[in-house]
Amino acid sequence: MSIPTRRHHHRDATGHHGQALVETALLTPLILILLLGAIDFGRLFFSYVSLHQAARVAANAASLDPSLSATDVPVIVADEVGVMNCDPLDAPELTYLRAGTPITKAEIGDYAHVELSCQFSLVTPLATQLFGGPMEMRATATFPVRTGCIGCGPGGSGATPPQPEQCRTAPNLIGLSVAGARNAWASAGFVGDFLPATGMDTSTVATMTVTPDDPGCDAPQEIFSAEVSVTTAPPATEPPGCEVVPNLVGMTVLQARSAWDATDFDTGTFLPEPPDDNPLARVLAQEALQDGSPVIVEPGVTCLDPASEPPIDMDVSLGAAWPTPPEAPCQVPHLIDKQRNVANTEWSIAGFSGTFDPINGNFKIKRQSLVGFTWVPCDTPIQVSN
């Protein structure tokens, strides 16, 4: 009886091995297909991301340099395209848009639109059979133009383009007194530091160095937040009893009279004598006099004896007061794809006092009336919508 029982167990073991072989034979092709499909999917996803990144890189470059054309795109995206498993399909397209319409000369506030395409080849035969060979992929990107000028027109008109809101014309400070140079810098609308911040008021500015923090302005214009540092001309060697004649050019007449009175030359007369029509009148030039005759001096450098007889007088020529500086602008935040309440907060943080419309609602912004990253007066209103 034991022999039949052993034969029965032998047949069961053989049946299990056979079943496993059949299952393996059936599953192996499916596993291989899934594995190769995963490889193709990974390659496809990598190419898709790389193509969209290339489009963004090209659009961003065009937004910073509106003189670029479609022929420049391959060079710009060479690094991104070089690692893709995707062959270029059509020539890259670069279009500058204004209100959705193609234009030939882009200005601040327009858009740079880039479109790239390529063909992706599958390595899995079954995937090729299912999807019909190479797959076409396209990517687009649009960035607001952030350099150039507003209202430049098509060119050839000879009209002077308006100064961008964030740009100021840097004044020439050479030859002014340090105090006068501070007046000129502030009056031009610059809010950046003036170095030295204090002291050396009656010295003469010999050199000036402007340090910008934004490339959006073309020389001789600089961004309003730029800072300037100046150096002064060295005074002549002072023998005993000698004092450097103060430089008063660029000061207000009120500042100039105070600076003159603070020296030992105060025994002389400061002309014109008060009362003045405008204490904020600007000193345009100065002349040292002795007994009514001009004394040749270089302000801030030449040394004279303040105790000489007759005393040294100072006669200044006056002009209009320094103009009131323009208000500093605010930079429009990019609010697309942000929730309205978050965007409203960013609008306030950016320094805007203009209205944010609508003031209520819970939606994701898809349109804004002002172009992001551009500069406008801080009291400008904005409208957003979904």
Helices and strands as residue ranges (DSSP letters): H 2-64, G 70-72, H 73-76, H 78-81, E 86-88, E 93-98, E 101-103, E 111-120, H 125-131, E 135-144, E 167-169, H 178-187, E 194-195, E 205-211, E 221-223, E 227-232, E 243-244, H 253-261, G 264-267, E 270-271, E 282-290, E 293-295, E 303-304, E 312-319, E 330-331, H 340-349, E 356-357, E 367-368, E 375-376, E 382-385
